[in-house]
């Protein structure tokens, strides 16, 4: 049963019993998150609506089942699907078993076919380091020798980072000691109308790096489980399975160890249920936030103290800060900064609060029945339960308005990198301070294979101006009415940005500017000629490097004429350059296999 089905079933039963109104009134009278969740928990318990956790173990039969599917794909030269099935086979194989070795061996064959010789060699070495079936010896030895020969003759084997790209992607100049991920050109301020927000302390040119932030943690999306490290998001192909569950792959023993320490020790046994119940990424972000918050502390008493200190600073300029060595710091490394993000509870409907409380109650139930997460001193058991209940609901409410997605562009069948693919989500304390505009002056990009988020200026920003991000509703893509409805539904505010106030046209309705000087028109046509546009769409790095600075300069010159098609074209081209610099995915990675939490019944 999915969490949505669970919620709908509860509503149907309460409606049949005629209790909707009385429960709504009671829930409306409750003023704390822990009271809300525990009240709903009791309702679910009385209706016998709390789910039974699933159990899924590593088994030879299931490993064989997935390996056979991989073999079929490999025989049909469908390498990327074969690769995923072999990873599923690896996940379900008991460690060091014959199936484990066969899954690794077959995966190395896929890498060889894809000319990933370094990755093939690593898999072969991993097999040879454990007890492997004798029948694999000759095949592995030949593959090892071939890989060594290819790598010795491959001049591209030793890739070096491009210094120009690194320079573009690196925050230059001093950082703010209070906000260590941000440029000293930025300042966080507060107003009743805007809440906490970010303004420029100096003039900022287009293309400047303003923030480089690592998240509190990363949450890999389910359809990326078989291609990425579940901890650091590395695209390292030689992924290693969790030694206990069948759902997490890691790029190294270090990441596997760190994941266990940070959150996976609590999540591991719950993975089948969390996946099977189809919790959204926003709910899973909230769940992991609570788990990691506890793992960051030695004991529950320390968690209580952190929350107490954080809550005591809610209405001060040090909201979300921690005090270290005499300095107030706001940083995603610390739970305090995540704990104090806005929940908008006062703007939420009672039905929304009830639905989110159902998810929190189910999470609480799973933690209580399958883990020792709630364990502590006997006298603190109820306090711990209340604390976790409240934290779960808090972060289920903060996630929709504060968490950020990580994505990249992926190659289409015609060889263009114009489609976006979502990879992961994560909590970023500083990026969450940025307000929305349908005509933003900054843009975010994540570095492929990491959780690092970089904020670039997309328009010239004068001293004293506010920085505006875009929450997904952009004037070039949607009309004002649709944008306003979408923002009101998810983010609980009415947008008053310049594009909404002046009702800017969408891109398709936008016309070229009639007032542009002739020299700017000619320069725009010269920089964004058809060949350059085609090369950018093909993900050509040299073209992106060649165009980056001219595009930044053009956007500066075009700013007084916005909105106009020429400016939009230049901004989109600049964003394509940044996407290329941050990393693209080839076409094969879009060929995803479908799999479920409950494994197939294999004989």
N, C-alpha and C positions, 0 to 999 in steps of 0.2 A: 504493500500500500504506500502510495506517495504521500508526502506531507500535505499536499493540496487535497487529496482524497480524504485524508484524516480530518482535515478542517471541515470539508464539506459534509462529511458524515456526522461530525459533532453538531454542526449547525442544523442539519436535518432532524436529528434526535431532539435537540432543544426546541426546535420549532414545533415538533409533534407534541412535546410536553408543555408547550405554551410558556416557556421560560425565557424567551429572548429578551423581553422587556425588563423583567426583574433582574436578570443577569447584567444587562447593559447598565441599568441604574446603579447596581452594586459596584460594577467595575468603574463607573464614572465617579463614584464616591471615594475610591482608593487613590491615594496620593503618592505612593512609592512603587517603584518597579518590582521590588521583591514581593510586595503584597499582591500586585496584579498577577504575577506569574504563579504564585502559590495558590491563589484563588482559582485560577484557570486549571492548574494542576489537579486540584481536588475535583473539579468538574469532570475532567478527562478520566480521572480514576473512577468516579462514580458511574460513568458511562462505559467503562471498560474499553476506553478508546486509546489507551497508551500502547504503543506498538511493542511487539516482542522482538528483541534484537536478533539479527541473523548471525549465523556462524558459517564462515567459509574458510576452508583449510587448503593447504597445498596438497595436491594429489597427483599421482603418476598419470592416472587416466585422463584428467582434464589437460594436463601438460601435453600428453600425446595427442589429444584431440586438436588443440590449437596448433601444434607443430605440423600435423597432417594438413591443416588448412593452409599453413604457411608454405608447405611443400607444393600444394596445388598452385598457389599464386606464383611461386618461384618458377615452376615449370612453364607457367603462362607468361613469364617475363614481367610480372607485376611486382617489381622488387619492393616498392614502398609498403604495399599491403603485406607482403611476405614478412618484411622486417617487423611490422607491428604484431603479426601473429606469432613470430618467434619470440618477441618480448613477452607476449601473454603466456606462451609456453614456459619461458624462463621464470615468470612470476609464480606460476603454479607448480613448478618443479621443486621437490624437496632438495635442499642444498647439497651439492656434490653427488647427486644421484645421476644415473645414466641419462635421464631426461634433461637434467640441468646441462650436462655436457653437450648433448645433442642439440639443445636449443641454442647454446653458444656457438657450436660448430656451424649450424645452419645459418645463424645470423652472420657469421664471418663470411660465409659464401655470398650472402646478399651484399655485404660491403665490398667484396672482391668484384662482384658484378657491377656495382656502382662506381668502381674505381676509387673506393675509399680504402686505399691500401694501408694507411697508418691504422685505421680503425680495425680493419681485418686482422692485421698483425697483432693488435692488442688483445682481441678476442681469442686468437690462437694461443697467445702466451698465457692468458688466464686459464684456458682449458688445460694446458700443459702443466700448470702449477698445482693442479689438483688431481685426484685419482680419476682417470678417464678410461673409457672402454678401449681396449686394444685395437678394435676394428677401425678406430678413428686415426690411428697413428700415421699411416702412410698419407692419407688425405691431408691431414694437418701439416705434416712435414713439408709436403709439396707446396701447400698454400703459403707457409711461412717463408720458404725460399723465394717464391715468386714475388711476395710482397717486399722482401728485402731488396731484391733486384730492381723492382719498379721504383722504390723510394730512392735508391742510390742513383738512378738515372733521371729522376724527376727534379728538374730545377725549381719547380713550384712547391716542392715539399716543405721548404723552409720559408714560410710566409713571414713577412715583416710588416708591422703596423705602419700604416701610412701616416707620416708625421703631419701632413697638412690636415688630414681628417681629424686626427687627435687634437690638433690645435683648435679647430672649429668647434669640437665637442667638449672642450675643457673650459671651465669657469676661470676667467682671467682676473687678476687683481685680488685684493684682500676680501676675506669673508667676514660676515658679521659674527663676532664672538658669542653673541646671545643666541643667534640662529645659525649654527655652524655649517648648514648646507647651503646657505644663501649668500649672495653678493652683498658687500657692504653698501652697495648702491640702493638697497631696498630697506624699507622700514615697515614694521607691523604696527598698525594703529587701530583704534576702536572708535566707533560712533554708534549711537542708538539706531540710526537708520541702516547702516551697512554692517554692523557687528565688527568682528575682527577682520581686517583686510590689509592689503599690502599696497604701499605707494612707493613711488620713485623718489629717492633723495637727490639724484642727479639725472641729467638727461641721459637717455638710453637709446642707442642706435639699433636699427634692425639687424637681427642675426646674433645679438649678444647672448651668451649663456648667463642666465640669472640665478638659477638654482640647480644643484645636483644633489638629489636626495635618495638615500637608500631607505627602504620601507621597514616597518616593524617586523614584517615577515612577508612572504609571498604565498599565494594560493594558486597552484596550477589548475587550469580548467580540465575537466574530465577527458575531453577529446584530445588533450595534449599529454596525457599520462604516459603514453607509449613512445613519446619522442623527446621528452625533457626530464631533467632532474627535478624531482618533486620538491627539493629544498631550495636550490639556488637558481633554478631555471636554465642551467647550462644546457646547450644543445650537443654536448658530448654524446657521441653515438654509443659508446661502450657502457651503457647503463647497467647498474647492478641492482638486484631486487632486495626489498626488505626481507630480512631473514624470517619474519613472522607472518605478515599479511601478504595478500596477493594483489595489492593495488598501488604500491609505491616503488618507483625506480629512482636510483641515485647515481650521480656521475662519479662518486668516489666513496670509499669507506668513511672519509671525514664528513661528507654531507649526510650520509646515513646515520652517523653518530650524532651529529648536530641536530638533525631532525628529531631523533629520538629524545634528545635532551630538551629541545625547545617545545615540542608538542606531540610528536608521534607516539610517545609512550602511552598517552591517553587516547589518541585517535585510532591507533593501530587496530584494536579489537572491534572498533565501531565502524571501520571503513565500509564493510558490506552494507550495513544499515544506512549509513549516511548517503551512500551512492544509490542504493535501491529506493530510498524514499524521495529521491530527486529534490533534495534541498537546493535552493538557488545559491549562486555564488555569494550573494549578499548575506544569506543566513550562515553559510559555511565560514565566511570571513568573521562573522560575529562569534561563532563557536570557537574558532581557532584563536581569536583575540583573547577570549576568556581563559582558554587552556594555557596559552603562552604567558599571560599575565601571572598565573600561578607559578609556572615553571621558572619565571624570572626571579622568584623569591624563594628564600630558604624554607619558609613555613607560612601558614595562613595568617598568623599574627602580623607578619611583615606586609602581606597583601592588605590587610585591614588598615595598617598605618599609612601605606601609600595612598589608598583611596581617601582616607580621612584628610591627609595633607592636600591632596589634589582638590577635594571638594571645598576645603577651607579657602582656597585661592581662586575659586570660580569667578568671583566678582571683583577680582583685582587685575592689575596689568600683568601679573605673573601666572595667569591661568595656563595650565598645561606645562608649566616649567618645573624643573627640578633644581635644587640648590647644591652645587658641587664646587668644592674648594673656593667658597666665597663668591661664586658666579652663578647667576640664574641662567639656565640652559633650556631651550625648547628644541627637542630632538626626537625623531621617530625611534631612536634606540630605546627610549624609556616609555613604559606603559602610561605614565602620567599624561603624556602629550596626546595619547590616543583616547584615554579615559574621558578627557574633557572636551572632545569634539561635540558639536551641537547635535541634539537628538530631535529637535522640533516637536517634542511630545505635546506641547501646548497647542499645536496646530493640527494634530492628528485626530481623525474621527474615532469614535468608540469602536467601530467595527474593525478599523485598522489596528488599533491597540489590542483588540481581542485576538485577531489573527496572528499577530506577532507574538502574543503571549502563548498561544498554542504551540508555536515553534519552539519558544524558549522552554516551555514545560516539557516537551518531548526531548529536547536536548538534556534537560535536567534529569529526566527519567533514565535516559541512556547512560549518562555518567554515573548515576547512582546504582544501576543494576549490573553494569558490565565492567566498571573500573573502580579503582580506589581513590579517584580524584577528590572525592568529598571527605576523605578520611582526615582526621586531625585529633586534637585532644577531645576526650569524651565530652567535656563541658562546652566545647565549641561546635558540636555537630550541627545544632540548629542555626547557629550564627553563620557557619560555613554555607549551609544549604540556602539560607536567605541571601547571603552575599552573592553566590553563584547565580541564583535566580534573577537577582536584580541586574547583575553584570550582563547576563545573556540578553535580557530584554533591552537594556541600554544600547548594546552594540548592534542588535538587530535593528534598532531605530537609527543609530548613527551611520550604519553601513551604506544605506541608499544615497545619502547626501554627502558622504565624505570619502568613500573608498574610490580608488582609481583603477582603471583597466590598463593592462599592458597588451599591446598589439603590434603587428608589423604588416607590411605589404607582402602578398604572396603571388607568385607567378600564375597567370592564367594560361589556358590551353594555347593561346596565340602568342605567348612569350612576353606579355606585358605584366608589369608589376603595379597594377592599378586597383586590385582588390585587397581589402583589409581582412586580417584574420586575428581573432582574439586569442590570447595565449594564457593570460593569468590576471589576477587582481591582487591588490595589496593596499594596506593603510599607509598613507603618507601624511604625516602631521602638518608639514609646512605647506604642501600643495593644497591641503584642505582649507587653508586660510584664504585662498583666492576666490573672489566672487565671480559670478557669471556675466558674460555679455554675449549677445548673438552676433556681435562683430568684435571678437576678442583681439587684444593687442599682444598676447603671448600664445605659445603653443607648446604642448608637452610631447616628448618622445621617450620611449624606453629603449635602452640598449639591448638588442637581441641577445638572449642567453644570460641575462642578468635581471635583477629587480631594480636597477638604477634608473631613476626618472630624471630627465633633464628638461629644464624650462628655457625656451628661447623667446626672444622678443620678435614679434611678427609685424609690428608697426612701430614707428618712432614714438617713444614715450618721454614726455617732458617732465622735468622736475615737479613734484607735487601731484602728478597724475596717478590714478589708481591702476594697478595691473588687473586685467580681466582675462580669465580663462573662458573656455567654452565647455558647457556641460553636455553637449550633444545636440543642442538645438541651434542651428546656424542659419543666418538670414539668407545665405546663398542657396540653401537646400530646401527650406521650408518657409511658408508664409507666416505672417505674424500671428494669426489666430491659432494655428496648429502649434507653433512654438510656445505660445503663452499657456495653452492647455496642458501641454506636455510638462513644462516646467512647474506649473501649479500642482499637477498630480504627484510628481516624484519629489520635487524640492520644496514645495509649500510656499512659493513666493510668486509675485507678479513681476515680470521683468520690465524694467524701465530703462533699458540700455538705449543708445542712440539709434540703433537699427529698429527697435520697437517704437520709440517715440516718433521717429520720422518715417516709419513704415517703409524701410528700404526694400527694394525689389529682390526677388530671387535671382540667381545667376542667369537662368534662362530668359527672364524678363528684363534683364539688365542690358543697357545699350552702351556702346562706346562713348566716352566723354567727348563733348563738342568743344570743350575749352582747353584741351591739352595743347601745349606748345608743340610745334612741328618737330623740334629736335628730340623731344621725349617720345613722340609717336614713332619716329624712325629708329630710335635706340631700342625701344620695346620690340619692334618688329625684327630688328637685327639680333637681339639677344634671344628672343623666343621665336626663332624661325622653326619651320616644320621639322627640320632634321634634329634640332635640339630637343624639341618636344618629344619626338619619337624616341630619341636616345634615352631621355629621362624615363619614359614609360618602359623602356627595356631594362632599366636599372643600371645604366652605364655610369660607373663611378667617375671616370675621367670627365665626362660631360658635366656631372654634378659639381665636381671641383672647379671646373672652368666657369660655370654659371653662378656659383654661390655669391661671390662678392658683387658682380654686376646686378644680380637680382636684388640684393640688399639695398644697393644704391638706387635702383629704379623704384623700389617700394617707398623709399624715403621721398623721392621726387613726386611720386603719384599720390601720396597721402592727402594733399590739399584737395584732390579731385574725387575723393571717395564719396559715395560708392560708384565705381565704374568697372567695366569689364576688364580693362587693362590692369587695374590694380588686383582684381581677383585672380586673373591669370598668373600674374607674377607671384602672388602669395601662394597659390597652389603649386607652382613650379618650385618655389623655395621649400615648401613642405615636402615635396617629392625628393629634393636634394637631401634634406635631413633624414628622411626615411631610408634613403640609400646608404647614407653614412652610418646610421644606427643598425643596419642589417636587414636583409631581405630573405625570404624563404623561396626555394625553387618549387616548381609545380607539383612534384611528387608528394610533398607534404600536405597537399589538400585531399589526397586520396585516402581518407580515413576509414578504418574498419569499425564496424559496430559491435559493441560488446556490452554485457550487463554485469551487475554486481553478482547476481546468482549465476554460477558457471553452468554450462550446458551439461546435460546428463550424458556422460560418456561411459561406454561399456568398458 
